[in-house]
Amino acid sequence: MAVKKAVKTVKETTGIQDFFIARFKQVLAPGIGPAEELADLLDVSIDSAYRRIRGETELTLEEIYKITKKYAISIDEVFSNRGNTVTFAYTKLTDSSVNFEAYMTHIHAHLVAVNKFENRKIHYVAEEIPLFYSFFSKKLTEFKLFYWQRSVLNIPEYQSVKFDYGFVPQNLVDLAHNSYLEYLKVPSAEIWNTETVFTGLRQIKFYFDSGILTKVQSQELLAEYRQMIEMVQANAQSGRKNISDKNETYSLYCSEVVLGTNCIYTIMGESKYSYISFNSINSLNTGNPEFCEETEHWLKNLEKKSTLISGVAEKQRYQFFNTLFKHIDDVVETVNKS
């Protein structure tokens, strides 16, 4: 009886490791060999790496930790892919400029990783302007990074100063803007509504009303904000994020319902990830297959109930963006009269 029980345990362990290795192979960028990457990551020989891939040598807890940490493979995908429990990852941001830089670095690195896959796409449900468009221009980028660190994260060095160009470290500005450029390379489908622009506009107006922004700065930022929306409008018209794109890479939907959240669903080859917003700018992310499947189902239903305004939908697109520009013009008029 004891022998039979031992054999069963080995089979179960091998099955779990096989599933884990299969998941590891899915998240590797094209052109990267699993054995070579495993050998480098675990500091073992190529032969030892192959034995782990074949299940002849069991992965240790420390080795599993190293793999999951680098590739954001959630443990619950492997050990508890049933039931109502999902493990999420996130970056701690509280009161630390160092943590915030790590957060921005992670965003950029993830977009670079996404763009290594031929089969890639981002679905973005945008209760407010998609994060990456906040970095459309240098001025908008500086303002957004300043606002987050002062009013959301309460980072000490930002608390007693007014906004000024050049205050946010240049490396952080470059990192953010480069994330925007990477996002332009990813085929995307976005779902907006006519209130999506409100959050960004309110942030500019609030800082103007509070004396943190001057009138001239507010006018400049609102002009940049309008140019950013004009860029989205042009992309929606062409169905492309870049003029050089050979195929359609951009779809924009208008939803009549209150979206209620910012949600990103990313496809990278065979892997899928869900990002759910919390604490204003941060996000919880998971690659749990069941959770991602439910997220995908929700997104498809939302798209079906929304109006596609990119491509040939000229009338609907004109009406939608006219409404957005009206919201911007209302804030511009308020600032100009003050």
C-alpha positions as CSV (number, residue, x, y, z in Angstrom):
1,M,0.0,0.0,0.0
2,A,2.8,2.4,0.9
3,V,4.5,1.8,-2.5
4,K,1.3,2.6,-4.4
5,K,0.8,5.8,-2.4
6,A,4.3,6.9,-3.2
7,V,3.9,6.3,-6.9
8,K,0.7,8.3,-6.9
9,T,2.4,11.2,-5.1
10,V,5.2,11.2,-7.7
11,K,2.7,11.3,-10.5
12,E,0.8,14.2,-9.0
13,T,4.0,16.1,-8.5
14,T,5.1,15.4,-12.0
15,G,1.7,16.6,-13.4
16,I,1.9,19.9,-11.5
17,Q,5.5,20.5,-12.7
18,D,4.5,19.7,-16.3
19,F,1.7,22.2,-16.0
20,F,4.1,24.8,-14.5
21,I,6.7,24.3,-17.2
22,A,4.1,24.5,-19.9
23,R,3.0,27.9,-18.4
24,F,6.6,29.0,-18.2
25,K,7.0,28.2,-21.9
26,Q,3.9,30.3,-22.8
27,V,5.2,33.5,-21.2
28,L,8.6,33.3,-22.9
29,A,9.1,35.8,-25.7
30,P,9.6,34.4,-29.2
31,G,13.2,33.2,-29.9
32,I,14.0,32.5,-26.2
33,G,14.8,28.8,-25.5
34,P,13.2,27.5,-22.3
35,A,16.2,25.4,-21.3
36,E,18.7,28.2,-21.9
37,E,16.5,30.7,-20.0
38,L,15.9,28.2,-17.1
39,A,19.6,27.5,-16.9
40,D,20.5,31.2,-16.7
41,L,17.7,32.0,-14.3
42,L,18.3,29.1,-11.9
43,D,22.1,29.1,-12.3
44,V,22.2,25.5,-13.4
45,S,23.6,23.6,-16.4
46,I,21.7,23.2,-19.6
47,D,21.5,19.5,-18.9
48,S,20.0,20.2,-15.4
49,A,17.5,22.6,-17.0
50,Y,16.4,19.9,-19.5
51,R,15.9,17.4,-16.6
52,R,13.6,19.9,-14.9
53,I,11.7,20.5,-18.1
54,R,11.2,16.7,-18.6
55,G,10.2,16.3,-15.0
56,E,13.1,14.1,-14.1
57,T,14.3,16.6,-11.5
58,E,11.8,18.3,-9.3
59,L,11.8,22.1,-9.1
60,T,12.5,23.4,-5.6
61,L,10.3,26.1,-3.9
62,E,13.2,28.5,-4.3
63,E,13.4,27.8,-8.0
64,I,9.7,28.2,-8.5
65,Y,9.9,31.5,-6.6
66,K,12.6,32.8,-9.0
67,I,10.6,31.8,-12.1
68,T,7.3,33.3,-10.9
69,K,8.9,36.5,-9.7
70,K,10.5,37.2,-13.1
71,Y,7.6,36.1,-15.3
72,A,4.7,37.1,-13.0
73,I,3.2,33.5,-13.2
74,S,0.7,33.4,-10.4
75,I,1.0,30.4,-8.1
76,D,-2.7,29.9,-8.0
77,E,-2.6,29.2,-11.8
78,V,-0.6,26.1,-11.0
79,F,-1.8,24.9,-7.6
80,S,-5.4,26.2,-7.3
81,N,-6.8,26.7,-10.7
82,R,-10.3,25.9,-9.3
83,G,-12.6,27.5,-6.8
84,N,-13.1,31.2,-5.9
85,T,-9.6,32.3,-4.9
86,V,-7.4,34.3,-7.2
87,T,-3.9,35.5,-6.5
88,F,-3.1,39.0,-7.7
89,A,0.3,40.9,-8.0
90,Y,0.8,44.6,-7.5
91,T,3.5,47.2,-6.9
92,K,3.6,48.9,-3.6
93,L,3.4,52.7,-4.1
94,T,2.7,54.3,-0.7
95,D,4.6,57.5,0.1
96,S,7.7,56.5,-1.9
97,S,9.2,58.1,-5.0
98,V,11.4,54.9,-5.3
99,N,8.4,52.7,-5.4
100,F,6.7,55.0,-7.9
101,E,9.7,54.8,-10.2
102,A,9.6,51.0,-9.9
103,Y,6.0,51.1,-10.8
104,M,6.7,53.2,-14.0
105,T,9.6,50.9,-14.9
106,H,7.3,47.9,-14.6
107,I,4.7,49.4,-16.9
108,H,7.4,50.2,-19.5
109,A,9.0,46.7,-19.2
110,H,5.7,45.0,-19.6
111,L,4.8,46.9,-22.8
112,V,8.2,46.1,-24.2
113,A,7.6,42.4,-23.4
114,V,4.1,42.5,-25.0
115,N,5.6,43.9,-28.2
116,K,7.9,40.9,-28.6
117,F,4.9,38.8,-29.4
118,E,3.4,38.7,-32.9
119,N,0.0,37.7,-31.5
120,R,-0.6,40.6,-29.1
121,K,-3.5,42.8,-28.2
122,I,-4.7,45.1,-25.4
123,H,-8.3,45.6,-24.6
124,Y,-8.8,48.7,-22.4
125,V,-12.0,49.7,-20.6
126,A,-11.4,53.4,-20.0
127,E,-13.5,55.0,-17.2
128,E,-10.9,57.8,-17.6
129,I,-8.3,58.5,-20.3
130,P,-6.2,55.4,-20.8
131,L,-3.1,55.7,-18.6
132,F,-0.7,55.7,-21.6
133,Y,-2.3,58.7,-23.3
134,S,-1.5,60.8,-20.1
135,F,2.1,60.6,-21.5
136,F,1.2,61.9,-24.9
137,S,3.4,65.0,-24.6
138,K,6.2,66.2,-22.3
139,K,4.0,68.8,-20.6
140,L,1.1,66.4,-20.0
141,T,3.5,63.8,-18.8
142,E,5.1,66.1,-16.3
143,F,1.8,67.3,-15.0
144,K,0.4,63.8,-14.6
145,L,3.4,62.5,-12.8
146,F,3.4,65.6,-10.5
147,Y,-0.3,65.2,-9.8
148,W,0.0,61.5,-8.9
149,Q,2.9,62.0,-6.6
150,R,1.5,65.0,-4.9
151,S,-2.2,64.3,-4.5
152,V,-2.5,60.5,-4.8
153,L,0.7,59.1,-3.3
154,N,1.4,62.0,-0.9
155,I,5.2,61.8,-1.6
156,P,6.8,64.3,0.9
157,E,9.0,66.2,-1.5
158,Y,5.9,67.2,-3.6
159,Q,3.7,68.4,-0.8
160,S,4.9,72.0,-0.3
161,V,5.7,72.9,-3.9
162,K,3.6,74.3,-6.8
163,F,3.7,72.7,-10.2
164,D,6.6,73.7,-12.5
165,Y,8.0,72.2,-15.6
166,G,11.3,70.5,-14.9
167,F,10.5,69.6,-11.3
168,V,9.7,65.9,-12.0
169,P,13.0,64.0,-12.7
170,Q,13.8,63.7,-16.4
171,N,14.4,60.0,-16.3
172,L,10.8,59.5,-15.0
173,V,9.4,61.7,-17.7
174,D,11.3,59.8,-20.4
175,L,10.2,56.4,-18.9
176,A,6.6,57.5,-19.0
177,H,6.7,58.9,-22.5
178,N,8.5,55.8,-23.8
179,S,5.6,53.7,-22.3
180,Y,3.2,55.8,-24.5
181,L,5.4,55.1,-27.6
182,E,5.4,51.3,-26.8
183,Y,1.6,51.4,-26.3
184,L,1.3,52.8,-29.9
185,K,2.9,49.6,-31.1
186,V,0.3,47.3,-29.5
187,P,-2.9,46.6,-31.4
188,S,-5.7,47.8,-29.1
189,A,-9.5,47.9,-28.6
190,E,-10.6,50.7,-26.2
191,I,-14.1,51.3,-24.7
192,W,-14.8,54.9,-23.8
193,N,-17.8,56.9,-22.9
194,T,-18.5,60.7,-23.1
195,E,-17.4,61.0,-19.4
196,T,-14.0,59.4,-20.0
197,V,-12.3,62.8,-20.3
198,F,-13.7,64.2,-17.1
199,T,-11.0,63.0,-14.6
200,G,-8.1,64.6,-16.5
201,L,-9.9,67.9,-17.0
202,R,-11.0,68.0,-13.3
203,Q,-7.4,67.4,-12.2
204,I,-6.2,70.4,-14.2
205,K,-9.1,72.6,-13.1
206,F,-8.6,71.6,-9.4
207,Y,-4.9,72.5,-9.5
208,F,-5.8,75.8,-11.2
209,D,-8.5,76.6,-8.6
210,S,-6.0,75.7,-5.8
211,G,-3.2,77.9,-7.1
212,I,-0.9,75.0,-7.8
213,L,-1.1,75.8,-11.6
214,T,-0.9,79.2,-13.0
215,K,-3.4,80.4,-15.6
216,V,-0.8,80.1,-18.4
217,Q,0.2,76.6,-17.3
218,S,-3.5,75.6,-17.2
219,Q,-4.1,77.0,-20.7
220,E,-1.1,75.1,-22.0
221,L,-2.1,71.8,-20.5
222,L,-5.7,72.1,-21.8
223,A,-4.3,72.8,-25.3
224,E,-2.1,69.7,-25.0
225,Y,-5.1,67.7,-23.7
226,R,-7.1,68.7,-26.8
227,Q,-4.2,67.7,-29.1
228,M,-4.2,64.3,-27.4
229,I,-7.9,63.8,-28.0
230,E,-7.4,64.9,-31.6
231,M,-4.7,62.2,-31.9
232,V,-7.2,59.6,-30.7
233,Q,-9.8,60.9,-33.1
234,A,-7.4,60.6,-36.0
235,N,-6.4,57.0,-35.0
236,A,-10.1,56.1,-34.7
237,Q,-10.7,57.5,-38.2
238,S,-7.9,55.5,-39.8
239,G,-8.3,52.4,-37.6
240,R,-4.6,52.6,-37.0
241,K,-2.3,53.7,-34.2
242,N,0.5,54.6,-36.5
243,I,0.3,55.7,-40.2
244,S,2.9,53.0,-41.1
245,D,0.6,50.2,-39.7
246,K,-0.3,47.9,-42.6
247,N,-3.4,46.5,-41.0
248,E,-6.0,47.9,-38.7
249,T,-4.5,48.2,-35.2
250,Y,-7.1,50.3,-33.4
251,S,-10.7,50.0,-32.5
252,L,-12.6,52.5,-30.4
253,Y,-16.0,51.8,-28.9
254,C,-18.4,54.3,-27.3
255,S,-20.4,52.8,-24.4
256,E,-23.8,54.3,-23.2
257,V,-23.4,52.7,-19.8
258,V,-21.3,53.9,-16.8
259,L,-18.1,51.8,-17.1
260,G,-17.4,51.9,-13.4
261,T,-13.7,50.8,-13.6
262,N,-10.5,50.9,-15.6
263,C,-9.7,47.4,-16.8
264,I,-6.9,46.2,-19.1
265,Y,-6.9,42.7,-20.7
266,T,-3.7,41.8,-22.4
267,I,-3.0,39.0,-24.9
268,M,0.7,37.9,-25.2
269,G,1.0,34.9,-27.5
270,E,-0.7,32.1,-25.6
271,S,-0.7,34.0,-22.3
272,K,-3.5,36.3,-21.1
273,Y,-3.4,38.8,-18.2
274,S,-6.0,41.0,-16.5
275,Y,-5.3,44.3,-14.8
276,I,-8.0,45.8,-12.5
277,S,-7.5,49.4,-11.2
278,F,-7.4,50.3,-7.5
279,N,-6.1,53.2,-5.4
280,S,-6.5,55.7,-8.3
281,I,-3.5,54.7,-10.3
282,N,-2.4,51.3,-9.2
283,S,-3.6,47.9,-10.5
284,L,-4.0,44.3,-9.4
285,N,-2.9,41.9,-12.1
286,T,-3.2,38.2,-12.6
287,G,-2.8,35.5,-15.3
288,N,-5.3,33.2,-13.6
289,P,-6.9,31.4,-16.6
290,E,-10.4,31.3,-15.2
291,F,-10.3,34.9,-14.1
292,C,-9.0,36.0,-17.5
293,E,-11.7,34.0,-19.2
294,E,-14.4,35.7,-17.2
295,T,-12.7,39.1,-17.9
296,E,-12.7,38.3,-21.7
297,H,-16.4,37.3,-21.5
298,W,-17.3,40.6,-19.8
299,L,-15.3,42.6,-22.4
300,K,-16.9,40.9,-25.3
301,N,-20.4,41.6,-23.9
302,L,-19.5,45.2,-23.2
303,E,-18.2,45.6,-26.8
304,K,-21.4,44.1,-28.2
305,K,-23.5,46.6,-26.2
306,S,-21.3,49.5,-27.3
307,T,-21.1,51.4,-30.6
308,L,-18.0,51.0,-32.7
309,I,-16.9,54.5,-33.7
310,S,-13.6,53.8,-35.4
311,G,-13.3,53.0,-39.1
312,V,-16.3,53.8,-41.3
313,A,-18.7,55.0,-38.4
314,E,-18.2,58.7,-39.4
315,K,-21.4,60.1,-38.0
316,Q,-21.2,58.5,-34.6
317,R,-17.5,59.3,-34.3
318,Y,-18.1,63.0,-35.2
319,Q,-20.9,63.3,-32.6
320,F,-18.8,61.5,-29.9
321,F,-15.7,63.6,-30.3
322,N,-17.7,66.8,-30.6
323,T,-19.0,66.0,-27.1
324,L,-15.5,65.5,-25.8
325,F,-14.2,68.7,-27.3
326,K,-17.2,70.6,-25.8
327,H,-16.2,69.3,-22.3
328,I,-12.6,70.6,-22.9
329,D,-13.9,73.9,-24.2
330,D,-16.0,74.4,-21.1
331,V,-13.0,74.1,-18.9
332,V,-10.9,76.4,-21.2
333,E,-13.6,79.0,-21.0
334,T,-13.7,78.8,-17.2
335,V,-10.0,79.2,-16.9
336,N,-9.9,82.1,-19.4
337,K,-12.6,84.0,-17.5
338,S,-10.8,83.6,-14.1
